[in-house]
């Protein structure tokens, strides 16, 4: 299934423009608040015995700004500003771009050599019994689209279950998550084109990041506000949950941005014979880089 070439070009341009700009705003605010939280934590320690309020003073453009962190906001006389549509716009435009470029992109999902190899393996192992119900050679296009969708949804479900069970052991979580990412990357490069495999790993992480915001961070914040409105102390566990999910988003953002630009360098990324290993190494490098950026 393909679109009119002119329409495809315009949609590609518009969705990419929105996606890149929204991503800049999302990643920018995420890292800005990460930086603020780290600096305010340092200030809180510095003024712990002075009865002073921890504050961060900044200068930008034509003014000076002061920021302080509070456990309980003033919801009566102040407007509470939310940061959510940056994530929503980035994900929605990214999904639109994925559909236009890959699912309706005239074969961008498929590498003919990989397809022949997968179909041959399928027919050798299962074809005799399943061909009557599903002939992979005739429906490979729909098979890889279904696989892409399952990767996005399944990636979030597995990640969320791991967070619920391993959140208190971040090192074990990181190790298991990395092994799973490498396995998914290897598997996708054996079924999809190299470029499509890369973008689906990135889209999976982007989906996890957006779901963290909309399905875990925002609901936790709303519960905290509801508690304040009812005169109760907000649950510290909700705050810790939201902070951990936001922290993990900062680690995923760096390799996701790399994957976004990798299609400009096929010779050393998805076009390489060991493309899965290249991405595995660069995801790890991205995580290390994120660790240093968070401390900057």
Rosetta blueprint (number, residue, H / E / L):
1 X L
2 X E
3 X L
4 X L
5 X H
6 X H
7 X H
8 X H
9 X H
10 X H
11 X H
12 X H
13 X H
14 X H
15 X H
16 X H
17 X H
18 X H
19 X H
20 X H
21 X H
22 X H
23 X H
24 X H
25 X H
26 X H
27 X H
28 X H
29 X H
30 X H
31 X H
32 X H
33 X H
34 X H
35 X H
36 X H
37 X H
38 X H
39 X H
40 X H
41 X H
42 X H
43 X H
44 X H
45 X H
46 X H
47 X L
48 X L
49 X L
50 X L
51 X L
52 X L
53 X L
54 X L
55 X E
56 X E
57 X E
58 X E
59 X E
60 X E
61 X L
62 X L
63 X E
64 X E
65 X E
66 X E
67 X E
68 X E
69 X L
70 X L
71 X L
72 X L
73 X L
74 X L
75 X L
76 X L
77 X L
78 X L
79 X L
80 X L
81 X L
82 X L
83 X L
84 X L
85 X H
86 X H
87 X H
88 X H
89 X H
90 X H
91 X H
92 X H
93 X H
94 X H
95 X H
96 X H
97 X H
98 X H
99 X H
100 X H
101 X H
102 X H
103 X H
104 X L
105 X E
106 X L
107 X L
108 X L
109 X L
110 X L
111 X L
112 X H
113 X H
114 X H
115 X H
116 X H
117 X H
118 X H
119 X H
120 X H
121 X H
122 X H
123 X H
124 X H
125 X H
126 X H
127 X H
128 X H
129 X H
130 X H
131 X L
132 X L
133 X L
134 X L
135 X L
136 X H
137 X H
138 X H
139 X H
140 X H
141 X H
142 X H
143 X H
144 X H
145 X H
146 X H
147 X H
148 X H
149 X H
150 X H
151 X H
152 X H
153 X H
154 X H
155 X H
156 X H
157 X H
158 X H
159 X H
160 X H
161 X H
162 X H
163 X H
164 X H
165 X H
166 X H
167 X L
168 X L
169 X L
170 X H
171 X H
172 X H
173 X H
174 X H
175 X H
176 X H
177 X H
178 X H
179 X H
180 X H
181 X H
182 X H
183 X H
184 X H
185 X H
186 X H
187 X H
188 X H
189 X H
190 X L
191 X L
192 X L
193 X L
194 X H
195 X H
196 X H
197 X H
198 X H
199 X H
200 X H
201 X H
202 X H
203 X H
204 X H
205 X H
206 X H
207 X H
208 X H
209 X H
210 X H
211 X H
212 X H
213 X H
214 X H
215 X H
216 X H
217 X H
218 X H
219 X H
220 X H
221 X H
222 X H
223 X H
224 X H
225 X H
226 X H
227 X H
228 X H
229 X H
230 X L
231 X L
232 X L
233 X L
234 X L
235 X L
236 X H
237 X H
238 X H
239 X H
240 X H
241 X H
242 X H
243 X H
244 X H
245 X H
246 X H
247 X H
248 X H
249 X H
250 X H
251 X H
252 X H
253 X H
254 X H
255 X H
256 X H
257 X H
258 X H
259 X H
260 X H
261 X H
262 X H
263 X L
264 X L
265 X L
266 X L
267 X L
268 X L
269 X L
270 X L
271 X L
272 X L
273 X L
274 X L
275 X H
276 X H
277 X H
278 X H
279 X H
280 X H
281 X H
282 X H
283 X H
284 X H
285 X H
286 X H
287 X H
288 X H
289 X H
290 X H
291 X H
292 X H
293 X H
294 X H
295 X H
296 X L
